């Protein structure tokens, strides 16, 4: 039984074709990964099927009475509410049903036998819904899911106004899971989760009885939770069954078959055209030549697959700095209140360090403090001699109306137009991307622009805060290669052990520094 049907969907955005005559069905209970390179239209697809965006052509049909839950990382949280109060709103529809049930009980005192039968049936139906929705164990359910995703570490009585972008996303995801919709739509849910919370979400989704569609570039996560792959590529959507690894094998085979079919057809066309050219002027063979020309005219011509530009990242090393790039004594991180105990830190030249730990404990704060962008609560920080920094911030500035070209050119006004375009193209960006405003680029495309800005100057200290969050699988592989090749010091915040474990020399787990109980 299908819960979603999409037929003949076509859509373009900003003059750029995204989908062309796409049709498919989502079946009950399917666990689907929506995958594809950065900029192929995965988030646009989610916006279309949730009704936030109207396609140029085609139809989107959900099964009747299907409750759809969508993790929209741009959704707003109501100011002034605590995390707990926000999570309780997931059960608002059950609160309303309970009020209907209590009103039905009030009516029973004056009801006729016929009315009583109807009221009793309504009360029974509502009672079943309340029990199925865990209404009588709401607080325990909130504690369970909030704990699994790390919100208890932040504090359920904390105001949502005080939360970071990653913490807000955790609240939205927790609320969505508590709502328990028939269909879950998750757009990069692991981006702001730590390794242990990703593991919890893996177990949750593996055992999820209903259907879901998830966008993610985290391959181990996709292998664990999905059994169907929808691949968005060259304006089409192709369905594969099985794990992500199986999909990669099948997609590679499909590409080879398409390339072979194209080459065979091109060879056949050339043979036919040669025959027609040689024989169309001769009376004896003109009929055969005309016959072959008609055959050629009716042939459905295969088009050569458009290869996407592959990114190439390279970080330029700067002059050799002093032995210790950064030193800190009795450093306490925080804003109004301390987040850590006093710690001593030494970042040695050419060492590569990964930083991990539960969200909200200060990983981004640590980077900003070490770079001098914010002041510590207490302690001293000293930079070595000749230190030059390339810094990739986790959250991009909102409302950036520069095009990608303007964004890079503004940073490096001495570059020529050709040099700016070449620098962006080397990161896997097409001419369309280069002339598109930053706000209209996908998360992965915008990340490539920000990486391009760092790569234009020599640096001996790279500070990267979750650089892989929006990058597709190919771009992540290339970034890892470039970081392995980089001859300098690296401070890397990442929630993906697969990305950093064989890249770094040391892992700092800042949970051991925290003043919180984790």
C-alpha positions as CSV (number, residue, x, y, z in Angstrom):
1,X,0.0,0.0,0.0
2,X,1.4,3.4,-1.0
3,X,1.2,6.3,1.4
4,X,2.7,8.8,-1.0
5,X,2.4,9.0,-4.8
6,X,4.3,11.5,-7.0
7,X,3.5,11.6,-10.7
8,X,5.2,13.5,-13.5
9,X,6.9,16.0,-11.2
10,X,9.0,18.7,-12.9
11,X,10.5,21.7,-11.2
12,X,13.1,24.4,-11.8
13,X,14.6,26.9,-9.4
14,X,16.3,30.2,-10.3
15,X,16.3,29.2,-14.0
16,X,18.0,25.9,-13.1
17,X,16.3,22.5,-13.9
18,X,15.9,20.4,-10.7
19,X,13.4,17.6,-11.6
20,X,12.1,16.5,-15.0
21,X,9.1,14.2,-15.2
22,X,9.7,12.3,-12.0
23,X,7.3,9.6,-10.7
24,X,7.5,7.2,-7.7
25,X,5.6,5.8,-4.7
26,X,6.4,5.5,-1.0
27,X,5.1,2.3,0.4
28,X,3.9,1.7,3.9
29,X,6.8,0.9,6.3
30,X,9.6,1.7,3.9
31,X,12.7,3.3,5.4
32,X,14.0,5.5,2.6
33,X,17.3,7.4,2.2
34,X,17.1,10.3,-0.3
35,X,20.6,10.7,-1.6
36,X,22.5,12.7,-4.2
37,X,25.3,15.2,-4.7
38,X,25.1,18.7,-3.2
39,X,22.7,20.9,-5.2
40,X,20.7,18.0,-6.8
41,X,17.5,19.2,-5.1
42,X,17.0,16.9,-2.1
43,X,15.8,19.7,0.2
44,X,13.7,21.1,-2.7
45,X,12.1,17.7,-3.0
46,X,11.2,17.7,0.7
47,X,9.7,21.2,0.4
48,X,7.6,20.0,-2.6
49,X,6.1,16.9,-0.9
50,X,5.3,18.8,2.3
51,X,3.5,21.5,0.3
52,X,5.9,24.3,1.2
53,X,6.8,24.6,-2.5
54,X,4.5,24.2,-5.5
55,X,6.1,22.2,-8.4
56,X,6.0,23.6,-12.0
57,X,4.2,20.4,-13.1
58,X,3.0,17.1,-11.6
59,X,1.0,15.9,-8.7
60,X,1.8,15.0,-5.1
61,X,-0.8,12.7,-3.4
62,X,-0.7,11.6,0.3
63,X,-2.9,8.8,1.5
64,X,-6.0,10.0,3.4
65,X,-5.6,10.9,7.1
66,X,-1.8,10.5,6.9
67,X,0.0,12.4,9.7
68,X,3.3,13.7,8.3
69,X,6.1,14.9,10.5
70,X,8.9,17.1,9.0
71,X,12.1,18.0,10.6
72,X,12.6,21.6,9.3
73,X,15.8,22.9,10.8
74,X,14.6,26.5,10.0
75,X,11.4,26.2,12.1
76,X,11.1,28.7,14.9
77,X,10.6,27.8,18.6
78,X,8.3,29.9,20.7
79,X,10.3,32.4,22.8
80,X,9.9,32.2,26.5
81,X,9.1,28.5,26.7
82,X,11.3,26.0,28.4
83,X,12.5,22.9,26.5
84,X,10.1,20.7,28.5
85,X,7.1,23.0,27.8
86,X,8.0,22.9,24.1
87,X,8.2,19.1,24.0
88,X,4.8,18.8,25.8
89,X,3.3,20.7,22.8
90,X,3.9,17.4,20.8
91,X,0.9,16.1,22.7
92,X,-1.5,19.1,22.2
93,X,-3.7,17.0,19.9
94,X,-4.1,14.4,22.7
95,X,-4.9,17.1,25.2
96,X,-7.7,18.3,22.9
97,X,-9.0,14.8,22.6
98,X,-9.1,14.4,26.4
99,X,-11.1,17.6,26.7
100,X,-13.6,16.1,24.1
101,X,-13.8,12.9,26.1
102,X,-14.5,14.8,29.4
103,X,-17.1,16.9,27.6
104,X,-18.7,13.6,26.4
105,X,-18.8,12.3,30.0
106,X,-20.6,15.5,31.1
107,X,-23.3,15.0,28.4
108,X,-24.0,11.5,29.5
109,X,-26.1,12.6,32.4
110,X,-28.8,14.0,30.2
111,X,-28.4,11.8,27.1
112,X,-31.1,9.6,25.5
113,X,-30.3,5.9,25.0
114,X,-29.4,6.6,21.3
115,X,-27.2,9.5,22.3
116,X,-25.6,7.4,25.1
117,X,-24.6,4.7,22.6
118,X,-22.9,7.3,20.4
119,X,-21.2,9.0,23.3
120,X,-19.9,5.7,24.6
121,X,-18.5,4.8,21.2
122,X,-16.8,8.3,20.9
123,X,-15.3,7.9,24.4
124,X,-14.0,4.4,23.6
125,X,-12.4,5.6,20.4
126,X,-10.7,8.6,22.1
127,X,-9.5,6.3,25.0
128,X,-7.9,4.0,22.4
129,X,-6.1,6.9,20.8
130,X,-4.9,8.3,24.1
131,X,-3.5,5.0,25.2
132,X,-1.8,4.4,21.8
133,X,-0.3,7.9,22.0
134,X,1.2,7.2,25.5
135,X,-0.9,10.1,26.8
136,X,-0.9,8.8,30.4
137,X,2.9,8.5,30.5
138,X,3.8,11.8,28.7
139,X,6.4,12.9,31.2
140,X,8.2,9.5,31.2
141,X,8.1,9.5,27.3
142,X,9.6,13.0,27.2
143,X,12.3,12.0,29.6
144,X,13.1,8.9,27.5
145,X,13.4,10.6,24.1
146,X,15.0,13.8,25.4
147,X,17.6,11.7,27.2
148,X,18.3,9.7,24.1
149,X,19.0,12.8,22.1
150,X,21.0,14.6,24.8
151,X,18.5,17.3,25.9
152,X,18.6,16.2,29.5
153,X,22.3,17.2,29.5
154,X,21.3,20.7,28.4
155,X,18.5,20.9,31.0
156,X,14.8,20.5,30.2
157,X,13.9,23.6,32.2
158,X,16.2,25.8,30.2
159,X,14.5,28.5,28.0
160,X,14.6,27.8,24.2
161,X,15.8,31.4,23.6
162,X,19.2,30.5,25.1
163,X,19.9,27.5,22.9
164,X,22.5,27.3,20.1
165,X,21.5,26.3,16.5
166,X,22.4,22.7,17.1
167,X,20.5,22.5,20.4
168,X,17.4,24.0,18.8
169,X,17.6,21.3,16.1
170,X,17.7,18.7,18.9
171,X,14.6,20.1,20.4
172,X,12.8,20.1,17.0
173,X,13.8,16.5,16.4
174,X,12.8,15.3,19.9
175,X,9.4,17.0,19.5
176,X,8.9,15.4,16.1
177,X,9.7,11.9,17.4
178,X,7.3,12.5,20.4
179,X,4.5,13.4,17.9
180,X,5.0,9.8,16.5
181,X,3.6,10.6,13.0
182,X,2.8,7.9,10.4
183,X,5.5,9.4,8.1
184,X,8.8,11.0,9.2
185,X,10.6,13.3,6.9
186,X,14.1,14.0,8.2
187,X,16.5,16.5,6.6
188,X,20.1,15.8,7.8
189,X,19.0,14.8,11.4
190,X,22.5,13.8,12.4
191,X,24.2,17.1,11.7
192,X,24.1,18.4,15.3
193,X,24.1,15.1,17.1
194,X,27.0,13.6,18.9
195,X,28.2,10.0,18.3
196,X,26.2,8.5,21.2
197,X,23.0,10.3,20.2
198,X,23.4,9.3,16.6
199,X,23.6,5.7,17.9
200,X,20.3,6.2,19.9
201,X,18.6,7.6,16.8
202,X,19.9,4.7,14.7
203,X,18.2,2.2,17.1
204,X,15.0,4.3,17.2
205,X,14.7,4.5,13.4
206,X,15.8,0.8,12.8
207,X,12.8,-0.2,15.0
208,X,10.4,2.5,13.7
209,X,7.3,0.7,12.4
210,X,6.1,3.4,10.1
211,X,7.7,4.8,6.9
212,X,10.3,7.6,6.8
213,X,12.4,9.5,4.3
214,X,15.8,10.7,5.5
215,X,18.4,13.0,3.8
216,X,21.9,12.3,5.1
217,X,25.5,12.0,3.9
218,X,26.4,9.8,6.9
219,X,27.0,6.5,5.2
220,X,27.2,4.3,8.3
221,X,24.0,5.9,9.6
222,X,22.2,5.2,6.3
223,X,23.5,1.6,6.1
224,X,22.0,1.0,9.6
225,X,18.5,2.5,9.2
226,X,17.4,2.4,5.6
227,X,16.3,-0.4,3.3
228,X,15.4,1.7,0.2
229,X,17.5,4.3,-1.6
230,X,16.1,7.1,-3.8
231,X,18.9,8.5,-5.8
232,X,18.4,12.1,-7.2
233,X,20.7,12.6,-10.2
234,X,20.5,14.5,-13.4
235,X,16.9,15.6,-12.8
236,X,15.7,12.1,-12.2
237,X,14.9,9.9,-9.2
238,X,15.9,6.3,-9.3
239,X,14.8,3.7,-6.7
240,X,17.2,1.0,-5.4
241,X,16.4,-1.6,-2.7
242,X,18.9,-2.6,-0.1
243,X,21.6,-0.8,1.9
244,X,23.6,2.3,0.8
245,X,26.6,0.1,0.0
246,X,24.4,-2.1,-2.3
247,X,23.1,1.1,-3.9
248,X,26.6,2.3,-4.7
249,X,27.3,-1.0,-6.5
250,X,24.1,-0.9,-8.5
251,X,24.4,2.8,-9.4
252,X,27.9,2.2,-10.7
253,X,26.7,-0.8,-12.7
254,X,23.8,1.3,-14.1
255,X,26.3,4.1,-15.1
256,X,28.5,1.6,-16.9
257,X,25.5,0.1,-18.8
258,X,24.3,3.6,-19.8
259,X,27.7,4.6,-21.0
260,X,28.0,1.3,-23.0
261,X,24.6,1.7,-24.5
262,X,25.4,5.3,-25.5
263,X,28.7,4.3,-27.1
264,X,27.0,1.4,-29.0
265,X,24.3,3.7,-30.3
266,X,26.8,6.4,-31.4
267,X,28.8,3.7,-33.3
268,X,25.6,2.5,-35.0
269,X,24.6,6.0,-35.9
270,X,28.0,6.6,-37.5
271,X,27.8,3.4,-39.5
272,X,24.3,4.3,-40.8
273,X,25.3,7.8,-41.6
274,X,28.3,6.6,-43.5
275,X,26.1,4.1,-45.5
276,X,23.5,6.8,-46.3
277,X,26.2,9.3,-47.4
278,X,27.8,6.7,-49.7
279,X,24.6,5.4,-51.2
280,X,22.0,8.2,-51.4
281,X,23.2,9.5,-54.8
282,X,23.2,6.1,-56.5
283,X,20.0,5.0,-58.2
284,X,20.5,1.4,-57.4
285,X,21.0,1.9,-53.6
286,X,19.0,5.1,-53.0
287,X,16.0,3.2,-51.7
288,X,18.1,1.5,-49.1
289,X,19.7,4.8,-48.1
290,X,16.3,6.4,-47.7
291,X,15.1,3.4,-45.6
292,X,18.0,3.7,-43.3
293,X,17.5,7.5,-43.0
294,X,13.9,6.9,-41.9
295,X,15.1,4.4,-39.3
296,X,17.6,6.9,-38.0
297,X,15.0,9.6,-37.8
298,X,12.8,7.4,-35.7
299,X,15.6,6.3,-33.4
300,X,15.3,7.5,-29.8
301,X,18.7,9.2,-29.3
302,X,20.4,8.5,-26.0
303,X,22.1,11.5,-24.3
304,X,25.5,11.2,-22.8
305,X,25.4,11.4,-19.0
306,X,26.3,14.8,-17.7
307,X,29.2,14.3,-15.3
308,X,29.1,16.5,-12.2
309,X,32.3,18.5,-11.5
310,X,34.3,16.8,-8.8
311,X,35.7,19.0,-6.0
312,X,39.4,19.3,-5.5
313,X,40.4,20.8,-2.1
314,X,44.0,21.9,-1.3
315,X,45.1,23.9,1.8
316,X,48.2,25.9,1.3
317,X,50.8,25.6,4.2
318,X,52.3,28.8,5.5
319,X,55.7,29.4,7.0
320,X,56.7,27.3,10.0
321,X,55.4,28.7,13.3
322,X,56.9,28.2,16.8
323,X,56.7,24.8,18.4
324,X,53.5,25.5,20.3
325,X,50.9,27.2,18.2
326,X,48.5,27.9,21.1
327,X,49.0,27.5,24.8
328,X,46.4,28.1,27.5
329,X,46.7,28.0,31.3
330,X,43.9,27.5,33.8
331,X,41.4,28.1,30.9
332,X,37.7,28.2,31.9
333,X,35.2,28.4,29.0
334,X,31.8,30.0,29.1
335,X,29.7,33.1,28.8
336,X,27.7,34.1,31.8
337,X,28.5,30.9,33.7
338,X,31.5,28.5,33.4
339,X,31.1,25.5,31.1
340,X,34.4,23.9,32.1
341,X,36.7,23.3,34.9
342,X,40.1,25.0,34.6
343,X,42.2,23.2,32.0
344,X,45.7,23.6,30.5
345,X,46.0,23.2,26.8
346,X,48.9,22.9,24.4
347,X,48.5,22.8,20.6
348,X,51.8,21.6,19.1
349,X,52.9,22.5,15.6
350,X,51.7,20.1,12.8
351,X,49.6,18.0,15.2
352,X,46.1,17.1,14.0
353,X,43.5,17.1,16.8
354,X,39.8,16.1,16.8
355,X,37.5,17.6,19.4
356,X,34.4,15.6,20.4
357,X,31.8,15.7,23.2
358,X,28.1,16.2,23.9
359,X,26.5,19.3,22.4
360,X,26.3,22.3,24.7
361,X,29.6,21.5,26.4
362,X,31.5,24.2,24.5
363,X,33.2,22.7,21.5
364,X,32.5,25.7,19.3
365,X,33.1,28.0,22.3
366,X,36.5,26.4,22.8
367,X,37.5,27.1,19.2
368,X,36.3,30.7,19.4
369,X,38.0,31.2,22.7
370,X,41.4,29.8,21.5
371,X,41.2,32.1,18.4
372,X,40.5,35.1,20.6
373,X,37.0,35.7,19.1
374,X,35.4,35.5,22.6
375,X,36.9,36.0,26.0
376,X,37.3,33.1,28.5
377,X,35.7,33.2,31.9
378,X,39.2,33.0,33.2
379,X,42.7,31.9,32.3
380,X,45.4,33.0,29.8
381,X,45.8,32.1,26.2
382,X,49.0,32.7,24.2
383,X,49.5,32.3,20.5
384,X,52.9,31.2,19.1
385,X,54.9,33.2,16.6
386,X,54.0,33.4,12.9
387,X,50.6,31.7,13.4
388,X,48.2,32.2,10.5
389,X,44.7,30.8,10.8
390,X,42.1,29.4,8.5
391,X,38.7,29.2,10.3
392,X,35.6,27.4,9.2
393,X,32.6,28.4,11.4
394,X,29.9,25.9,12.0
395,X,26.9,28.2,11.4
396,X,27.0,30.4,8.3
397,X,25.8,34.0,8.6
398,X,22.0,34.3,7.8
399,X,20.7,36.4,5.0
400,X,23.9,36.6,2.9
401,X,22.8,38.1,-0.4
402,X,26.2,37.9,-2.1
403,X,26.6,35.6,-5.0
404,X,29.2,32.9,-4.5
405,X,31.5,34.9,-6.9
406,X,31.0,38.1,-4.9
407,X,31.5,36.3,-1.6
408,X,35.0,35.2,-2.6
409,X,35.9,38.3,-4.5
410,X,35.0,40.5,-1.6
411,X,37.5,38.6,0.6
412,X,40.2,38.7,-2.1
413,X,39.7,41.9,-4.2
414,X,43.1,41.5,-5.8
415,X,42.0,38.3,-7.7
416,X,40.8,38.6,-11.3
417,X,37.3,37.4,-12.3
418,X,38.9,34.4,-14.0
419,X,40.9,33.5,-10.9
420,X,37.8,33.7,-8.6
421,X,35.7,31.5,-11.0
422,X,38.6,29.0,-11.3
423,X,38.9,28.8,-7.5
424,X,35.2,28.1,-7.0
425,X,35.1,25.6,-9.9
426,X,38.0,23.7,-8.3
427,X,35.7,23.1,-5.3
428,X,33.1,21.4,-7.6
429,X,30.9,24.5,-8.2
430,X,29.4,25.1,-11.7
431,X,28.8,28.4,-13.3
432,X,25.2,28.3,-12.2
433,X,26.4,28.0,-8.5
434,X,29.0,30.7,-8.9
435,X,26.4,33.2,-10.0
436,X,23.8,32.2,-7.4
437,X,23.2,34.0,-4.1
438,X,24.6,32.3,-1.0
439,X,21.1,32.2,0.5
440,X,19.8,30.1,-2.5
441,X,22.7,27.6,-2.5
442,X,22.3,24.3,-0.7
443,X,24.1,23.8,2.6
444,X,26.8,21.7,0.8
445,X,27.3,24.3,-2.0
446,X,27.6,27.1,0.6
447,X,30.1,25.0,2.6
448,X,32.3,24.6,-0.6
449,X,32.3,28.4,-1.0
450,X,33.4,28.9,2.6
451,X,36.2,26.3,2.1
452,X,37.3,28.0,-1.1
453,X,37.8,31.2,0.9
454,X,40.2,29.4,3.3
455,X,42.1,27.8,0.5
456,X,43.2,31.0,-1.2
457,X,45.7,31.9,1.4
458,X,48.6,30.0,3.1
459,X,47.7,29.0,6.7
460,X,49.6,27.0,9.3
461,X,46.6,26.5,11.6
462,X,43.3,25.1,10.2
463,X,40.4,25.4,12.6
464,X,37.3,23.6,11.3
465,X,34.0,23.4,13.2
466,X,31.8,20.6,11.8
467,X,33.0,21.1,8.1
468,X,31.3,17.9,6.9
469,X,27.8,18.7,8.1
470,X,26.3,19.4,4.6
471,X,28.9,17.9,2.3
472,X,28.0,15.0,0.1
473,X,29.9,11.7,0.2
474,X,32.3,12.6,-2.6
475,X,33.1,16.0,-1.1
476,X,33.7,14.5,2.3
477,X,36.1,12.0,0.8
478,X,38.0,14.7,-1.0
479,X,38.1,17.0,2.2
480,X,39.5,14.1,4.2
481,X,42.2,13.5,1.5
482,X,43.1,17.2,1.5
483,X,43.4,17.3,5.3
484,X,45.6,14.2,5.4
485,X,47.8,15.9,2.8
486,X,47.9,19.3,4.7
487,X,51.3,20.1,6.2
488,X,50.1,22.2,9.2
489,X,48.2,22.1,12.5
490,X,44.5,21.1,12.5
491,X,41.8,21.6,15.1
492,X,38.7,19.7,14.0
493,X,35.3,19.5,15.6
494,X,33.4,16.6,14.2
495,X,30.7,14.1,15.3
496,X,31.8,11.6,12.6
497,X,34.4,9.2,14.0
498,X,34.6,7.6,10.5
499,X,35.8,10.9,9.1
500,X,38.5,11.8,11.7
501,X,39.7,8.6,13.3
502,X,42.5,7.8,10.8
503,X,43.1,11.4,10.1
504,X,44.1,12.9,13.5
505,X,46.9,12.2,16.0
506,X,44.8,13.0,19.1
507,X,41.2,13.2,20.2
508,X,40.1,15.6,22.9
509,X,36.9,14.6,24.6
510,X,35.8,17.8,26.4
511,X,33.2,15.9,28.5
512,X,36.1,15.3,30.9
513,X,36.5,19.1,31.2
514,X,32.8,19.9,31.8
515,X,31.3,21.2,35.0
516,X,28.1,19.4,33.9
517,X,27.2,15.8,34.7
518,X,27.2,13.9,31.4
